[in-house]
Amino acid sequence: MSAMQVRVVRALADCRRSSDAASALNMSQSALSRHVQTAEGTLGTQLFQRGWSGTETTGAGDVVARQCQRILDTLHALDAEAPSSRLAIHSRWRHLHSVAMVARIGSASGAATAMGVRQPAISQALREAAGFAGQALFQRRRTGLEATEAGQRLAIAWDHIAAYLAEIPQLIDASATGLTGRVAVGMLPYSGQNLVVDTFAELTLEHPHIRLIAIPGSYSTLCQALQRREIDLIIGSLRSPAPQPGFDEEPLYDEHYVMIARHDHPCHDSAQTLDSLARLQWSVAPHGTPVRRYFELLFRDAATPPMTQSLEIFSFSNAEQIIMGSDSIAMLCYSEERLLALHPALKQVAIPLPAPQVPIGLTRVSGAAMSPAVAEFVERLKLRIARQMD
């Protein structure tokens, strides 16, 4: 990898958007893309892929970006020793290599012979390196060129950088052992989120090189991400059938609609009917969601329309926390396991609900093949569900 490729890979890994990375490096996006493509061609592997929040590193990209950071840290350490040093921004490997070779051999001509280049090229590289370093790198003696303290530090730094560069192919090979790739799961609010997290934890034990991404979001937002291949699948309540063309739904298990309020809410003090509950304050999911449709159908014939406040929160625990601290009743989805482990500050409203089952499952792009990493995630997810159902 060239010095510019090292800077580009690190900047893109950090910024995650080519426009931001190009701006940080003061270059065009097209030039940045060319450097990335050249680096991937040189290394023989893909370093970046499109993701939810922009460009994301692959497994190989992770290890290369880390190695690039070690190289840049070495250059920044040199810059920190001289106020006017700009080696981390401007130096190229020919500058550092030339300084290191002259420091060892003691002459530009000897370095040129060892490197297989002409002496003027070495002399030019030394002048440019001294300009970037902001200080003299050599002193001329009767016996040749003697490296200054700054020149010696730069020569040692090049040895470290050359070693870091040489390690990259081996690190890429090591990152490819076992399952690699990405598992990006879009999680619909409330349903199945704990299963994703638990399955991710299981995967990390045996497959440390898989990149795991869990993204909570609304149905429409996650469907758009799925269409753009920014995520691999969606888990949550199914629409049956999927309203989006080109999607397949696969049921996994059922959860149930449940009315929940804080444990000391007055609604628990006496038997409730739908008419009495309709007069209380409610927190429900936004329009267009299955739970909101169920809620409105449930109270369709109530004498007084329920007072509702839309609750669009993608974390199950956060939604429960709001109910703990409010006077509202909520309609949420629970598995039997989660309902048995309900937080003691919450309590289920004791009223039977008609057909409360909610199919939970996976939504994927029709006909899209699963990568080995995604297939492994789905298999382990299904096994976890089967154990819970036993």
Protein Blocks (a to p, Z undefined) as FASTA:
>chain_A
ZZklmmmmmmmmmnopaklmmmmnopafklmmmmmmmmmmmnopafbdcdfklcaddfkl
mmmmmmmmmmmmmmmmmmmmpmkbcklmmpcfklmmmmmmmmmnopaklmmmmnopafkl
mmmmmmmmmmmnopafbdcdfklccddfklmmmmmmmmmmmmmmmmmmmmmmmmmgcjed
jddddddehiaklmmmmmmmmmmmmmmmbccddddddfklmmmmmmnopafbdcdddfki
afbghiacddfbdcdddddddfklfklmpccdfklmmmpccddddehiaklmmmmmmmmm
gmbdcdddddddfbfklmmmmmmmmcbdcdddddfklmmmgcfkbccdddddehkbccdd
ddddehiacdfklmmmmmmmmmmmmmmmZZ
